[in-house]
Amino acid sequence: MTRSDDTGKLVLRLALGILILLHGIAKLSSGVGFISGMLASHGLPAALAYLAYVGEIVAPVLIILGVFTRPAALVIAINMLFAFGLVHMKDLTAITKTGGWALELQGMYLFGAIAVALLGAGAISLGGRGGKYN
């Protein structure tokens, strides 16, 4: 593996981790009431909404640090699938006036998380290239 591969993994990890973490920080002040309501409206336990903190705070911090990177990325991917299912299904095939996918941001988060889960953290991480979950 080349140094540029590890640097690319670092850039991907930081972009995904920081951008998702900002959503989690916002939820710390606004709460998860919106998510609780969406879950309840779909017949799911409202208490599951608190898992958004795991997917938007704990997992991104682990990804940024490069510790338990692959499982943390899977948590974010699952979190995004819930977001698609609960909030964004109506826009799944929508195209914007400028020709972009209406869910391109959510799609980048989902597919970025899948990429991190497949690639691992790389050598520029606390877990290191040889870490079991990195």
C-alpha positions in Angstrom: 0.0 0.0 0.0 1.3 3.4 -0.9 1.4 6.5 1.3 -1.1 8.2 -1.0 -3.6 5.3 -0.4 -3.4 5.9 3.3 -3.7 9.7 2.8 -6.8 9.1 0.7 -8.3 7.0 3.4 -7.6 9.7 5.9 -9.2 12.4 3.8 -12.3 10.2 3.3 -12.5 9.3 7.0 -12.2 12.9 8.0 -14.7 14.2 5.5 -17.3 11.6 6.5 -16.6 11.7 10.2 -16.6 15.5 10.5 -19.7 16.1 8.4 -21.8 13.4 10.1 -20.5 14.6 13.6 -21.8 18.1 12.9 -25.3 16.6 12.5 -24.8 14.8 15.8 -23.7 18.0 17.6 -26.8 19.8 16.3 -29.0 16.9 17.7 -27.4 17.4 21.1 -29.0 20.8 21.3 -32.3 20.1 19.4 -32.9 16.5 20.6 -34.2 13.5 18.8 -37.9 14.3 19.1 -38.3 14.5 15.3 -36.8 11.1 14.9 -38.9 9.6 17.7 -42.0 10.9 16.0 -40.9 9.4 12.6 -40.1 6.1 14.2 -43.5 6.0 16.0 -45.3 6.9 12.8 -43.8 3.8 11.2 -44.7 1.5 14.1 -41.2 1.4 15.6 -40.2 2.1 19.2 -39.6 5.8 19.6 -36.7 5.0 22.0 -34.7 3.9 18.9 -34.2 7.5 18.2 -31.5 7.7 20.8 -29.4 5.4 18.5 -29.0 8.5 16.3 -26.5 9.7 18.9 -24.4 6.5 18.3 -24.6 6.9 14.5 -23.9 10.7 14.5 -21.6 11.2 17.5 -19.9 8.0 18.6 -19.3 6.4 15.2 -18.0 9.6 13.5 -15.5 10.2 16.3 -14.3 6.6 16.0 -13.9 7.1 12.2 -12.0 10.3 12.7 -9.6 8.7 15.1 -9.3 5.5 13.0 -10.4 3.1 15.8 -13.0 0.4 15.1 -13.3 2.1 11.8 -15.1 -0.6 9.8 -17.8 -1.3 12.4 -18.3 2.5 13.0 -18.7 3.0 9.2 -21.3 0.3 9.1 -23.2 2.0 12.0 -23.2 5.2 9.9 -24.4 3.3 6.8 -27.3 1.8 8.8 -28.1 5.2 10.3 -28.3 6.6 6.7 -30.5 3.7 5.6 -32.9 4.6 8.4 -32.8 8.2 7.3 -33.7 7.1 3.8 -36.5 4.9 5.0 -38.0 7.3 7.5 -37.6 10.7 5.9 -36.4 10.5 2.3 -38.2 7.8 0.4 -40.4 10.2 -1.4 -37.3 11.8 -3.0 -35.5 8.5 -3.8 -35.9 8.9 -7.5 -36.3 12.7 -7.6 -34.0 14.8 -9.8 -33.5 18.5 -9.0 -34.0 21.4 -11.4 -30.3 21.5 -11.9 -30.1 17.8 -12.8 -28.7 16.4 -9.6 -30.2 13.7 -7.4 -32.4 15.2 -4.7 -30.7 12.9 -2.2 -27.1 13.4 -3.3 -25.9 14.5 0.1 -27.5 11.6 1.9 -26.2 9.3 -0.9 -22.7 10.6 -0.4 -22.9 9.9 3.3 -24.3 6.4 2.7 -21.8 5.4 0.0 -18.9 7.1 1.7 -19.6 5.1 4.9 -19.8 1.9 2.8 -16.4 2.8 1.2 -14.8 3.4 4.6 -16.2 0.1 5.8 -14.6 -1.7 2.8 -11.3 0.2 2.8 -10.6 0.5 6.6 -8.7 3.2 8.3 -5.3 2.9 6.7 -2.0 3.5 8.4 -2.7 7.1 9.3 -5.0 6.3 12.2 -4.8 5.4 15.9 -5.7 1.8 15.1 -3.0 1.6 12.4 -3.2 -0.4 9.2 -2.9 -3.7 11.0 -5.7 -3.0 13.5 -8.2 -5.9 13.6 -11.2 -3.6 12.9 -9.4 -1.0 10.8 
